[in-house]
Amino acid sequence: MELLKGMINLISIIGFLSAIILWIMAMNRAVSDDVHFKLKPIWKIKREWFKPPGFQLYVAAYIALVIGIITSSIYYKFLA
């Protein structure tokens, strides 16, 4: 049982860390600031974020984040 707890905890940590790393990589892909549109005066969304490969990295980051959330909730609900 301890091995299962450790494996699920490790999967959740890897999910959260990979989501952060993929998010940073996706933001670094969209380096040009010349094409953007504004939702609020402070908030800028770059159009390159919604084109490959940046969009694919954002999707991968959200998938990793969801995996981390699901595994951590399983750990803390059933095994902690």
N, C-alpha and C positions, 0 to 999 in steps of 0.2 A: 504494500500500500504506500509505503514511503517513496518507493521508486516512481509510482504513478503520480504522486504529489509533486515530486521533483521534475518529472518530465512535463507535466502540464504547466507548472510554474515557469520552466525554461521556455516552453513554446510561447507563453504569453509575453515574456520579456523580449524574446526575439521578435515577436510580432510588433510590439510597441517600438523597439529600436529600429527595425527595418522600415516602419512607417515614417519615422522621423528622418531617417537617411534618405528614403525615396522622395519625401517631400522637399528636402533641401536640394536634391539632385534635379527635381522638376523645376524648382525656382531658379536654379542656375542655368537650366536650358533656355529659359526665357530671359535672356540678358538684355535684349534691345528694348529701350524704353520709348522709342519714337512712335510706335503704334500702340495706343492704349485708349480705353474709354473709361469714364468715371461713373461710379455709382453714387459716391459721396465725394465731397471735396478732398477728403484725406485718403479715401480708399481707391486704389487704382487696380484694375484687372487688365492684364495684358492679353491681347488676342492670341499671342503665341502659346499661351497656356492651354488653349482649347484645340491646338493642332498637334499632330504627332511630331516629335516623340514626347513632348511635355505632357500632353493629355494622358498618354499611356502610363507615364510615371505617376501622375496623380491618381489614376485608377488603381495602380498597383499599391500605392501608399494607402489608399482607403481600404483595399482588401486586406492588407497587412494589419491595419488598425482594427478592422472588424474581427479578424482572427485573434488578435491580442485581447480584445474586449470579451469575446466569447469564451476563450480559454481561461482568462482570469476570473470571469464570473462563475464558470464551472468550478474552478479551484476554490474560490471563497464561499460558494454556496454549498458545495457538497463535500469538499475535502478538508477545509480548514478547521 
